[in-house]
Amino acid sequence: MSKEIRPLIGISCGKTGMAYGTHRHNLGDTYIQAVIGAGGAPLIIPAIEDESSLYSLYRSLDGLILSGGVDMHPRYFGEEMDGTEDVDEARDYAETTITGWALEENMPIFGICRGHQVLNVALGGSLYQDIPSAMPSALDHQTSSKAKQRALLAHPVAIDPSSKLAAIVGKTELNVNTLHHQSVKAVGKGLKVTGTAPDGVIEALESEQHDWVLSVQWHPEDLYAGHDWSRRLFAAFISEVRQRD
């Protein structure tokens, strides 16, 4: 039996609707299995608004994954509601607070779907609150969710050949799943666009001011079992975390 000490990877989560008079915190098992498979130990970060508790959790982390989920409240990027649907303001607070600390200390961050958007907003960027109304000619970016097949590959993403992402996956084009109706609009400070869909939707970002801060709009955790390039993403993240020990 192995007693290896693995790096502790915080994974943000959200809350479900009320059941039996209380909320449930919720995170897909594919995130947890991807982190374990890549050599990390997952720690679920609850959607709470207690700063001291969040900071105590943050101080224990070696790396941070911002997971997918419901929409961000547009007040975080200075807008009124205009197409935003479900929100979880406790989660908005928890994620933006921990992301701010992680960016300040150059902690490795991997943003996924909503997490891609949270990272952008945390660095001063903004979001299209609803792709279909903001970009009428756009692809259907909810194809995988409508099909109820989270691993369904729905469209290609062109990857900047000079990017960290391209070096990790070994490709300049990927076919990805898609389960979102919001997307990056104004790009946050210090972030570089490294992946785009055929309709121009920004599908990947990485920081030019940090060692390993990278985000994608699709869900690589749901592609982990079936796609080697997806496994390489998590492996590269955990490898970077280990190098900081």
N, C-alpha and C positions, 0 to 999 in steps of 0.2 A: 504494500500500500504506500503510495507516494505522499509525502508530506511537504512537497515543494511549496515555498511561499510565492504566490503569484501576485502580480501587480493588481491593485484594487481599482476597478473601473466603475465609476459612477454612471448610471444610466437614468436619465430623467424619465418620469412617468406622469400620467394624467389621472383624472378622476372620472369614473363613470357616473351615470345618472343615479338618482336615489333608488335604493333597494332596501326594503325592510327598515326604512327610516334613516338610512345613512349612506354616504358615498362609499365607493370602493376604489382603491387605487389600482391602476390597470396598466400592464405592459405585456406585449406579445412575447411569448417564449422564444421566438426566433432570435431576438436581441441577445437574450441570455445565453442561448446555445452557441451563437456566433462568437461571443466573447470568450466563453469557455473553450471552444474549439481553437481559437487563436492564441490561447495561453493566458488569458486574464481571469480574474475573479470578479464577477458582477456584483454590484451593490446598487439596489434600486433607490433612487432619490425621490421621496414623495413630493407631491405638489402642495407645499405648505408656505405660509407667509411669516414664519418665525425666523428672524435673521440669525439668532444665536444657534438654533438647531441646525440651520442650513450651513452655517460656518463650521460648526463642529463636524458635520458630515464632510464638507469640502476639505478640511484639513487632513482627513484620512485618505483622500483620493490620490491616485497616481495619474489618472487620465479621466476624461469626461466624454461621454456620448450623449448628445442631445437627440432624443428619439422623435418619431413621428407622432401625430395626434391632431387635435382640433385646431381651429384657427387662433392666431394671436389677436388680442384686442387692438384695434387700430390706434388707440390713444398712445400706444408705445412708439408709434412713428408719426404722431401728430396729426392724425386724421379722424374724422367721424366715421361711424358705421356706414358702409356703402358696399354691401355685398358680402361682408364677413358674416359667417354663420355661427356655429357653436363656439363659445369661448370658455376658457378656464383661467380666470384671472389669478388664482393662487398659483397655478402652474406658470403663467407668464412671469409672475414675481420671482418664483423660485429659480426658473431657468435663466432669466436675465441677470439676476443677482449672482448666481454661481458662475455664469459665463463671464461676467465682468471680472470676478476674482481670478478665474482661470486665465483670461487674456492678460491681465496685469502680471501674472507670474509665469507666463509662457508655458502653461500646462498644455499638453497635447489635447486637442479637441476634434471630435468627429461628429459633424452634424448630419442628420438624416431626415429628409422630407421637411416636416415642421422645424426640425432642428437646423436645417439649412436656412430656413427663413428667420429663425430666432437669432442665429449667429449674425446674419446680415443686419437685422434690426439692432442688435446689441452694439454694432459698430457704426450706427447712425444711418443705416439704409432704410428703405421702405419696401412695401409690398403692393402688388396688384391684389385687391381684396377678392376679386372674382374674375378669373381668366376669361370665361365665356363672354361676360359683358364688357370687359376692358379690351379684349383682343378677339373680336368676333370671328376672325379668320383662323384662329388658333386650332391646333389639334385638340381632340378630346383627351384631357389629362386625367380623366377618371375612368379610363377604359378598363384597367385591371380591377378596380373596385366594383365597377358596374357588372363585370363578369364574375365577381366573387371568386377571383383567382389571383391571389396576391403576387404570385410568381409569374403571371402572364406578361410576356414581353410585348410591349405595345408600340414603341417607336424608337428610332435611333437617337443617339447623342453624339455630336461631333466634339472631340476632345482636343484641346490645344496641345500640339506635339511637344511643346517646351515645358509643359506643366508637371508638377509632382504627380498628379493623377495619372497622366499618360505613362510616366515612368513606373508607377506601381502596377497598373493593370496590363501594361505592355501592348496597348492598343490606342488608336486615335479615333475609333468609333466603337460604341457599344450599343446593343439593343437592351432597353431597360423596361421595367414595369413602371406603372404610373398610377398614383392614387391621391391626387391633390387638385384643388380648384383655386388655390392662391399661388403666387410665385413672386420672385424677387423683381422689384421695379428699380429704384435707385440703389446702386451698389454701395455697400458700407465702406467706410474709410479703411484703406490698406488692403482691401480685398481685390482679387483678380478673378475675372470670369474665365473659367477653364473648360466649361462644357455647355453646349447649347442644343436645344431641340431644333428640328427643321423649321418650326414656326418662330424661332427667336427666343423662346422661353429659356431663361437661365437655369441650367441644370447642375452646374458645379461651380464652386468657389474655393479659393485657397488664399490664405493670408500671405502677403509679401513682407510682413513685419514680425512674424512668429515662426518658430522652427517647424511646427506641425499643427496647423489649423486648417482643416479641410472639410468641405460639406458637399453633399449631393442631394438632389431633389427626389431621386427615386429611393427604393427600399432595398439596399443590398443585403440586409439581414434575411429577407425572404428569398434571396437568390443564392444564399451561402452554400446550401447543400448541392445545388446543381451547376454552379458556375465557378470555375477556378479563379477567374479574375475578381470575383466578389470575395472569395476567401483571401486573396492577396491584399485587398483593401483592409480587412480586419487584421491580418498578419502584420502589415506595415504599421498600422496604428499601434498595436501592442509592442512591436519591436521598438518603435520610437519611445514609448513609455518606459520600456526596460532600460534603454540607453540613458535615461535621466536618473536612474537609481544611483 
